[in-house]
């Protein structure tokens, strides 16, 4: 929400500049204005998860949708931090337009703040958030006990000359639609009620993929592909085989590069892009929670 917008009903300030609803959910802003959410258990937290949403959506969807992943983690004593990407959710910026390189920097900044708590920490990202998460741990994996990548966006790097040309155009026209096919909303999940809710949600960015998002994604993915074989942490990669938004073949390839013995690739047969509220959501949630608990020792 803009800085001069009144607090939502039932919210107050906790004295540290954090907006809180009094029910364990608070928000704060990075110097850039980007909003970071925190969901805190009633009892002292035993571990932490840094969650990153995908393109066009926002963190709070994981409260009421996505198998209520955030409340599920909080109920197990895990504190959840989640950043609304610039131009997404309650963060300022042109809707849906984000430089993924900048998002990686802010993701790492949030993680540094989390590490002050000195609790076990796991990172989890969905779709474009999976790329941001992968880029963040590629840049510096300090303090990360494990990673979960759900339907991550992992485009192959283009030739250097093409990347340079796209970067130049994106600097001038960042919001122009990228020349890539967009998957219809109806293909994100097999649940019609979720599709209907998303299309009516005013906090969703109802637009095509901007060129800036596409070009900066290619740049970050290039660094991930170059370094993934050196990752020293366990990583669970989950992807639906019928995903038309991001490529399951890229997830399978990433998994072959991971060297940690507790890393794994889990394909979900006929699964769509938003696996945590698709037909096999319960199975996916079980695998995610088991992996998180194993990594965090909870």
PyMOL commands that set and color helices and strands:
alter all, ss='L'
color gray80, all
select helices_A, chain A and resi 61-64+66-75+100-115+128-139+160-172+185-187+192-199+211-230+248-257+275-277+281-296
alter helices_A, ss='H'
color red, helices_A
select strands_A, chain A and resi 12-13+19-20+25-29+35-39+47-52+78-83+120-126+144-150+234-240+264-268
alter strands_A, ss='S'
color yellow, strands_A
deselect
rebuild
show_as cartoon
